[in-house]
Amino acid sequence: MAHVKHMKWWGWGEEGVHFEYANKPAFAPFVKNALDVDLRPRQRDTIDFSTVSVPASRAGEPLLEALAAITGAEHLTLDDELRIVHWAGKSVTELLLTRAGDFARVPDVVVYPGTEEEVAQVLRLAVERDLVVIPFGGGTSISRSLQPDPHEERTIVSLDLGRMNQVLSLDETSGLATIQAGVLGPDMEEQLNARGWTLGHFPDSFTHSTLGGWAATRSSGMQSDKYGDIADIVRGLRVVRPGGTVVLRPLPSTSTGPSLREMMIGSEGRLGVITQLDVHVHRIAEHREVIAYMFPTWQQALVAMREIARSGISTTFARVSDAHETAFSLSTQKAPATLKKKVTAKGQDVLWELMRRRGWDTDAMCIAYVCFEGAKPEVERRKKAVAGIVKKQGALVLGAGPGALYDQKKFDTPYLRDFLLEQNTIGDVSETAAPWSKLTTVHQAVYDAAHRAFEAQGKTGWIMSHMSHSYHAGACLYFTFGYEIGEDPHAEYAVIKSAIQQAFIDAGATLSHHHGVGLEHSPWMEQDVSPEGVQLLRSLFAAADPGGNFNPGKIVG
Ligand SMILES: Cc1cc2nc3c(=O)[nH]c(=O)nc-3n(C[C@H](O)[C@H](O)[C@H](O)COP(=O)(O)OP(=O)(O)OC[C@H]3O[C@@H](n4cnc5c(N)ncnc54)[C@H](O)[C@@H]3O)c2cc1C
């Protein structure tokens, strides 16, 4: 199965790639101050797979023969390491369980169909033989939407879409592409870019997640301000079910009753397997620039972000870190290695001095990044308009240098969680969306709840946040939190994560803006969409999948 690329079994990304802190002189002191943790150099580059013991496969010979008859024997595997790669996503709970070799129940067999017909045959077999089928995209789920029920008695099949990875056609007149669901982000962009087009969807997990996975979890990429969330991008799709295939043709819009398209987006494998999608694509922008700004306070920064969203000025993204996250990102700057970089660093010192002289509290300042794409004169015009808005809120324009740096580092942060776990420290995220009028309340409520939870656990904890993904009515707030692991990692994590999730709901925000529901967030579904709403979803899943064969237990238990 060498042709399907997977992440390392024990953590994020590729073997051999790590978060490094030795070249970031401010990072270790920052962690000491924030978490009271003394960082030590990385002890190991990998974890030896032979250190864990994998539950034996329960797939019997007749089932393997039946699956082999569908996909070919070379496209299924009982390999222990591959079964572990497929057993879960990359939430903190799953990472802790995986590193501890605490697997309970894992897929008994991994199957890689190559066509929609093969997917259909596997699903029919699943119903006939009462199997559990869990579709697998890139395995980046952070909401435990892949993890099987530890008490599952039936045979579990992980259905990996990785061989279905082609851009099938491009309708340049309509700006629509038809693409197979199992394609990984970079592979898809390469195919589109070769023809001058892009999807423009770049979640932080982009390098290892798939188009089908994005649709199945209602994903949102960092450039959603311009390109939309995946729910906006997907215009049509094919969803294979045991009884047939739901075909939703690519349409700009339609009034055909309750939206089946919307129903499939976010269905996390419970309604069938998405095999193919029709998506908005865009010509690659002629010119792209990310400009950084520094605001004196979070409040002023949020006002500016709202004004930008309302102004009609087209931005690709507009994102602002709160004071804590600003301090964190400054701590991850590399030591200047060349003379040119030393001069730039000197320039930063001058800037800091300027802010102090303006009377800014440097502990309160917030860094923001706005991305502009288009023809150069148009980008210049929009940059000027945005500068006018941010200056009204007292911001300084830092320019393109720090903006470019942010753009280069954007896919590196997921490696930080594994590095911290090795330091016996949790670093995790929780994100939400709320109306503009509630953003500051939600922000404060989450900080208060997290600190209460840290205190109750006797911990020195850290929390930080940024605002991104703007809409007419509000925006996403993304929180990152950390603390040193104590005696009962799972119980502590549950208290802290639950406190943050509950604060979202209590302050009028949603349980997740783009990480989906899975098992992790399902306890908040009733509060998010009402008990009657959950009942309706339960009825839908029960009618669509009476045997509970398709990723059972996710979204609503
Ligand atoms: C470090 C990190 C950063 C992240 N950043 C972002 C971010 O910026 N934005 C964002 O939106 N998300 C983010 N995520 C979450 C995750 O990447 C998304 O949920 C992503 O959409 C999952 O895609 P995947 O291909 O990896 O799917 P998987 O993890 O393999 O599967 C996720 C769910 O979708 C189902 N599924 C997958 N493919 C199909 C299919 N073809 N048909 C039916 N069901 C299917 C699975 O059964 C499962 O329920 C992040 C996760 C991590 C760990």
The ligand as an SDF file (V2000), in Angstrom:
LIG
                    3D

 53 58  0  0  0  0  0  0  0  0999 V2000
   -3.3040   19.9340   14.1660 C   0  0  0  0  0  0  0  0  0  0  0  0
   -4.6300   19.9940   13.5040 C   0  0  0  0  0  0  0  0  0  0  0  0
   -5.0350   21.1550   12.8690 C   0  0  0  0  0  0  0  0  0  0  0  0
   -6.2970   21.2120   12.2760 C   0  0  0  0  0  0  0  0  0  0  0  0
   -6.6810   22.3530   11.6270 N   0  0  0  0  0  0  0  0  0  0  0  0
   -7.8830   22.4220   11.0220 C   0  0  0  0  0  0  0  0  0  0  0  0
   -8.3000   23.5920   10.3350 C   0  0  0  0  0  0  0  0  0  0  0  0
   -7.5780   24.5880   10.2530 O   0  0  0  0  0  0  0  0  0  0  0  0
   -9.5150   23.5820    9.7610 N   0  0  0  0  0  0  0  0  0  0  0  0
  -10.3230   22.5020    9.8030 C   0  0  0  0  0  0  0  0  0  0  0  0
  -11.3990   22.5480    9.2440 O   0  0  0  0  0  0  0  0  0  0  0  0
   -9.9710   21.3960   10.4700 N   0  0  0  0  0  0  0  0  0  0  0  0
   -8.7760   21.3220   11.0570 C   0  0  0  0  0  0  0  0  0  0  0  0
   -8.4060   20.1770   11.7250 N   0  0  0  0  0  0  0  0  0  0  0  0
   -9.3320   19.0500   11.7990 C   0  0  0  0  0  0  0  0  0  0  0  0
   -9.2320   18.0540   10.6240 C   0  0  0  0  0  0  0  0  0  0  0  0
   -8.0680   18.2820    9.8840 O   0  0  0  0  0  0  0  0  0  0  0  0
  -10.4530   18.2040    9.7580 C   0  0  0  0  0  0  0  0  0  0  0  0
  -11.5510   17.7160   10.4640 O   0  0  0  0  0  0  0  0  0  0  0  0
  -10.3540   17.5180    8.3820 C   0  0  0  0  0  0  0  0  0  0  0  0
  -11.4120   17.9910    7.6160 O   0  0  0  0  0  0  0  0  0  0  0  0
  -10.3770   16.0200    8.4290 C   0  0  0  0  0  0  0  0  0  0  0  0
  -10.0370   15.5360    7.1500 O   0  0  0  0  0  0  0  0  0  0  0  0
   -9.3840   14.1030    6.9530 P   0  0  0  0  0  0  0  0  0  0  0  0
   -9.2610   13.8640    5.4960 O   0  0  0  0  0  0  0  0  0  0  0  0
   -8.1490   13.9950    7.7300 O   0  0  0  0  0  0  0  0  0  0  0  0
  -10.5170   13.1870    7.5380 O   0  0  0  0  0  0  0  0  0  0  0  0
  -10.4150   12.0100    8.6190 P   0  0  0  0  0  0  0  0  0  0  0  0
   -9.7920   12.5270    9.8420 O   0  0  0  0  0  0  0  0  0  0  0  0
   -9.8130   10.8190    7.9980 O   0  0  0  0  0  0  0  0  0  0  0  0
  -11.9570   11.7410    8.8850 O   0  0  0  0  0  0  0  0  0  0  0  0
  -12.7440   12.6630    9.5620 C   0  0  0  0  0  0  0  0  0  0  0  0
  -14.2070   12.2080    9.5570 C   0  0  0  0  0  0  0  0  0  0  0  0
  -14.7280   12.2630    8.2420 O   0  0  0  0  0  0  0  0  0  0  0  0
  -15.1330   10.9640    7.8120 C   0  0  0  0  0  0  0  0  0  0  0  0
  -14.7320   10.8650    6.4090 N   0  0  0  0  0  0  0  0  0  0  0  0
  -13.5040   11.0660    5.8820 C   0  0  0  0  0  0  0  0  0  0  0  0
  -13.5450   10.9300    4.5540 N   0  0  0  0  0  0  0  0  0  0  0  0
  -14.8320   10.6370    4.2310 C   0  0  0  0  0  0  0  0  0  0  0  0
  -15.5140   10.3670    3.0110 C   0  0  0  0  0  0  0  0  0  0  0  0
  -14.8960   10.4030    1.8310 N   0  0  0  0  0  0  0  0  0  0  0  0
  -16.8390   10.1010    3.0640 N   0  0  0  0  0  0  0  0  0  0  0  0
  -17.5020   10.0780    4.2440 C   0  0  0  0  0  0  0  0  0  0  0  0
  -16.8990   10.3210    5.4260 N   0  0  0  0  0  0  0  0  0  0  0  0
  -15.5940   10.5930    5.4080 C   0  0  0  0  0  0  0  0  0  0  0  0
  -14.4300    9.9950    8.7280 C   0  0  0  0  0  0  0  0  0  0  0  0
  -15.1420    8.7810    8.8530 O   0  0  0  0  0  0  0  0  0  0  0  0
  -14.4100   10.7800   10.0140 C   0  0  0  0  0  0  0  0  0  0  0  0
  -15.6670   10.6750   10.6190 O   0  0  0  0  0  0  0  0  0  0  0  0
   -7.1530   20.0930   12.3280 C   0  0  0  0  0  0  0  0  0  0  0  0
   -6.7260   18.9200   12.9550 C   0  0  0  0  0  0  0  0  0  0  0  0
   -5.4850   18.8690   13.5500 C   0  0  0  0  0  0  0  0  0  0  0  0
   -5.0420   17.6120   14.2220 C   0  0  0  0  0  0  0  0  0  0  0  0
  1  2  1  0
  2  3  1  0
  2 52  2  0
  3  4  2  0
  4  5  1  0
  4 50  1  0
  5  6  2  0
  6  7  1  0
  6 13  1  0
  7  8  2  0
  7  9  1  0
  9 10  1  0
 10 11  2  0
 10 12  1  0
 12 13  2  0
 13 14  1  0
 14 15  1  0
 14 50  1  0
 15 16  1  0
 16 17  1  0
 16 18  1  0
 18 19  1  0
 18 20  1  0
 20 21  1  0
 20 22  1  0
 22 23  1  0
 23 24  1  0
 24 25  2  0
 24 26  1  0
 24 27  1  0
 27 28  1  0
 28 29  2  0
 28 30  1  0
 28 31  1  0
 31 32  1  0
 32 33  1  0
 33 34  1  0
 33 48  1  0
 34 35  1  0
 35 36  1  0
 35 46  1  0
 36 37  1  0
 36 45  1  0
 37 38  2  0
 38 39  1  0
 39 40  1  0
 39 45  2  0
 40 41  1  0
 40 42  2  0
 42 43  1  0
 43 44  2  0
 44 45  1  0
 46 47  1  0
 46 48  1  0
 48 49  1  0
 50 51  2  0
 51 52  1  0
 52 53  1  0
M  END
$$$$
